[in-house]
Amino acid sequence: MSQKKRIFFGAGVFVVLALVGWLGGCAQSPESNTPYSPPLRLNWPLDHTGTHRLQVLVPAGYNMSDGAEWMEAVIYPHGRPTDPHNVQQDMLLETLWPEMGPHTVGNNQSFEVPGMGRMLMILVGSGAVDPAIHARDRLHIDLDTDKFFLKQVCIPPPSLPGKAICHDLDHLYPKPGKFGLKRVGVDFHRFPDVPKAEYRHYNDLYYTPDMGADMQTYVSCTADEVGPTVHGIAYNPLCQQYFIFSPLNAVVQVTYRRVYLKDWSGIQSAVGQFLQSTIVSDETFSERE
C-alpha cells in the first residue's frame, strides 16, 4: 500500500470501527450464524504489472467491505486512479483472536467492544517485493516511515502557547525487549518538557531478528509509558504488526490491542494460515490469457 494510504489507515482505525459497528447494529437477520459480509473474490496481482495473478476467495464474514469502501472514498474522493503500469490491490479483513472466526450476527457484540476488544483488523496490500517499483521491500519502507515520525518529539499547542517546540532525534533509544522481540522508542526521561498526556502519540517499535535486511516482523505499539487510561478517558493502547506474506507477495498489517502483543507470534502464524486458506489455486494465471 502507498504511504498516503497507510497514514490514512492508521488515523482512521477508530472511525472505521465505529462505522462498521453502527452498520452492523442495523442488521435484522435473526440467524446467529448469519455473516455480516458476503464472500470476497479477487484476482490478486503478484507484481505491479498485474500480468500474473492468484485467485483469492475470502469466506463470508471476514471482509470489512463497509469500512473499506468508506476509506476508499476518503483516500480517493474522485475515484481510485488507474495506472496500468502500477497495479495495486488491497483487502481489509476482520476476525476475533484467538478463534479466527468470521463476524456474524451471533458474535457481533464482540466486534463492537470499545477499543477493539479481541478484534484483529487485517490490511493486506499487494506488491510487497517489487524491485521495478521500489528498491526495498514494503516492510522496510513502512518501518522507515514509522522511524521518521518517531524521531521528532514535539510539545504541540495548546500544551504550549504559540508554535510547537520539537526535539529532532538522531536515533531512537533501545528499550528492554519483550516476548522475544527487540525494542526501540523515545526515552521520555531525556525530554522532561514533554507532557505525559502527549506520550500516547508516540510508539515503541518491536522487531525481530534485527532492523536490517533480515527483519521478518516489526510491531508498532503505543509507548509502554502509556497505561490503559489517560486523564480519566478510556484509552486502549494499540499495536500494528507488519510482515510479508510471500505466497501473495503482500505486506500485512494487523491491528490489535496492546495487551495481545504477547501473542504476536501466534497472531502472525494464524493470519498467515488464514490468508493461505483463501488462495483458491497455487497456479498463477495471466490476465491476458
N, C-alpha and C positions, 0 to 999 in steps of 0.2 A: 504494500500500500504506500501511497505517496506521503511525504512529510506533512502536507496540508491536511490530508485525510486523517492521519494518525493523531495530530493535535486536536482536530475537531472531535475525534472519538474519545480521547481522554477527557476533554472538557464536557462532553455530553453524556457520560455514563449514567448519571443520576436522572437526567431529563428523559433519556430513553427508558429507564426502568419505570419512571412514573407514568410515561405514556403507555407502555405495554401493560402495566398494571391496571390503568384505567380502562383500556380497551378490553382487557381480559375480564374485568368486572361486568362488562356489558354482555357476556356470553350467556345464552339462555338454555343451552343443552343440559338435560337432566342426567345424562350419562357420565359417570365419574371418569371413565377411561377415554372420553372424547378428547382428542388432541386439540391444542389451541392453534395449530398452524398446519397447513397441508404439507405433503412431501415436497421437497425441493430437488429438481433435476437440473444439472448443469453439465455443459461440455467444458471441462476445466482446462484452460490453456497452460501448457508446461513451460512456455517462454513467451517473450514479447511479440513474437510473430503470430502466435495463435495457430500456427500450422498444425502442430501436434497437440492432441488433447486426450484427456481421460474422461469417461463418463462417470459422473458422481450423482448418487441418489441419497439425499438426506431423508430419513424417515419422518413421518408426521410428528409434530410436537416439538421439534428441535429448532426450526427456523424462526428467528426473530424478525419475521417479514415486516411487521408494523414498525418496529424500531429502525430497521434497515432502510425502509422507504422514507422515514422521517429524516434520517441522517443524510440520505441521498439528496433530498430536497434542500437541506441546509447547505451541504457542500457544493452542490451543483444546482443553484436556483433556476438556471436557464437550461437544465438538462445536462446529463453527462456527456462531455465531449468525446467524440470518436476519433481514434487515431489508429489506422490500420497498421502502422509501424510500431505501435506500442500497446498491445492488447493486454488488458488487466481484468482481473476478476476477484471479487470478494464474496465472502458469505459470513453472516453474523448468526451465531447459534447460542442456544441456552440449554442448561441442564442443571441438575442438582448433584452436589457432592455428598456422599460418595457413590450413590447408586447409579448415577449417569443415565437416569431415565428421562423420558420426554415430559414436556409441560402439558398437563391435562386438566380437565375441569376438576377432577378429584384432588389434585395436589396444588391447585392454583395458589392457595394461601401461602405455601412455602416459597413461591416465586414473588410474593408481594411483601415479604418481611422487610421493614425499613433497613437500609444499609446492606442489602443483598442477602442476608441470611446465609443459606447454604448454596446459593446460586453460583454457577460458573457462567460467565459471559465469554464466548469464544469468537474472536475475529480472525478469519483466515484470509490471507492475501496472496495472490499469485506472484510468480517471478522472484522468489527468494534469492536464487543464484542465477544471474544472467549477465555475464561479463560484457556482452554487447551493449548493455544499458548502464550498468554501474560496476565499477572495478571491485567493490567489496560487496559481500552478501548483505541482505537486508537486515539481518540480525545485528551486524556490527554498525550499520548505518543508524538503526534505531538506538543502539547503545550510545553512539556518538552524540545523537540529538539529546538524550537524557543527560549525559555528562555536561554538554554545553550549557543547558539551562541551570543545572545544579551549581555550576561554578560562579554564579552571580547571586550573592546573598544580599537581599535588599530590605530596607525599612521603608515600606510604602506609606503614603498618606492613607487614612488620617492618623496613623500612629505617630507620624512626624509632620508638622505643618510644612507646606510647600512641597518642593520636589523630593522624590525618594533619594536616599543615600544608599549606594550599593558597594559591596566589597567584591572585587573580582579575584577569584581564586586561581592560582596556578595549577592546582591539582585538588582532587578530593582526598579526604583523610581516611586511612584504614580504620576500621571498627572491628570489634570481635565478630567472628563468623558465627553462623547458626545453621543447624540442620545439614551440615556437610557443605554449606555454601560460604564462600569468602564474601567480605562486605566492605564497601567504601561509602562515604557520605560526607555531610557537613558536620564539622566539630563545633557545635554551638558554644562551647566553652571559650573558643577563640573570638567569639563575636557577642560579648555580653550586651551590646546595644540593641540586638535583635529581640523584640518582644517574644515571649513564649507563645503568644497567640498566633504568631506567624510561622511557628515550626511546622504546622500541618501542611504548609505549601511546599515543603521540601521532602525529598525521598531518600531512602537508603538504597543502594544498588548492590544486590546479591548476585554472585556469578560462580560458574564452575566450568572448567577447572582453572582458567585464568582469563584475562581480558584480551589475550592475543588471538591469533588465528585459530587456536584450538578451542575457543569458547563454544560451548554447546547450549548453554542456557543462561539467561540472566533474568532477574526479578527486580522490579522497581516497586518498592513498598513505602508507604507513608513512614517518615522517620520514626525510629523507635522511641524518641523523646516525646512523641505524641501518644497520649493514652486514649482510651475509648471515649472520653468525654472532654470537650474543650469549652471552658467557661459556661458549664451547665447545659450546653447544647449537645444533644446526642450526635456523636460523630464516630462512625465505624471506619477505622483506617483500612485502606485497600492495598492490594498488590496487583501488579500486572506482570505476568510471566511470559517470556518470549523464548521461542525456539523454532527451529526449522523442521518442517515435516517433509522429508525428502521425496516420498512417493508422489506428492502433488507439487513438489518444488515450491512450497508455500511457507511463508513466515506466519507463525501462530501467536496470537496474543490472548492470554487467558486472564480475565479479571475476576478477583475473588477477595473476600475479607482477609485481612492480615492474619487473623487467628489461624487460618489454614496454611500459612507459609510452611508449617512443619510437614505438611503433606505434599510439598511441591513436586517431589519425585513421583509419587503415586498419581498426582494430578496429570503430570506430563505423560506418563505411561498410559493412563486411561483415555486422555484426549487423543493421543496418537492411535490407540486401538480403535476408538470410535471413528476417527477420520479414515482409517484403513478400511473399516467396515462399509464406508459409504462409496468406495470405489467399486463400480459395477463390474469392471473388467480391467485386468492389468495390461491389456493390449491397447496401445495408443492408436489413434486414428487421425486422419488428416481431414481438415475442414474442406479441402479442395477435392477430396475423393468423390 
